[in-house]
Amino acid sequence: MANRPASSITLEEYQFVMDSIAEKSYSKQQKLRQLISQLAQYTEICRLNVVNYAPFLILDGYRSKSRLIFSDEEIKRLFFYSQTAQGPYWEDAQIVMVLMLTGLRPEELFNVKKSDVDMTARCIHTAGSKTEAGRNRTVPIAQPIKQMILYLMLRHPQSPYLITSPTGCRCNLSNWRKRRFFPLMWEMGINPPDDPHRLVPYCCRHTYASLAKRAGVDTGVLCKMIGHADPKITEDYYIHETLEEMQREVDKVTRLTASITGVQSRTA
């Protein structure tokens, strides 16, 4: 279709392209429909006879569920599976637990290099993404995921990245989400067959925020750790928090996680 006149593209062909990205998300389909509509509007300015098919396209991609969170039972299930070293997705369960107990955005974690991880200081340095508040921040490592991160560091020594594919290559987030995360959710009975995208990787970030709130983590410190600029809290309030202070706060999440899993973690 790339080299064809816009006037020759039919509704069926546009719908075929729309259907091909249905597994990604409803929002991506919306963006594609907007692009098709803008193309038609542009051709109208150029006095070309092109029909705007955008209003007639059917969008059936799954809608974002990123604000849903994992239940305590699901967290416990994932945690114990991540410790088994058995089954096809136990390493992916570790990645999910790291997402869930750091609050990192999925794209942030998948961009973390091993040189960004300081196991001695128990923290991850991330360039961040999306917002100004999220850039160049330090994220404490909660005790329950310390060994998981160490394992990921050593899994493929030749790779500079923390998160790698099963073959040791840099891991593509979109591929991991489709080929590893959703199958893991099905394997664990978390996402049912009739709603295979009920929970998505970004739900881990909201789960972390929910756990932190339940654990009584200071709101200002939490904003700094997850890279979210809460308009109710001034920058002056939380910008000077030290790593030690953040670790004390994240240890509250460690204790809550221990109560969920029944496994006590040493916080020292």
Disulfide bonds with the S-S distance in Angstrom:
none
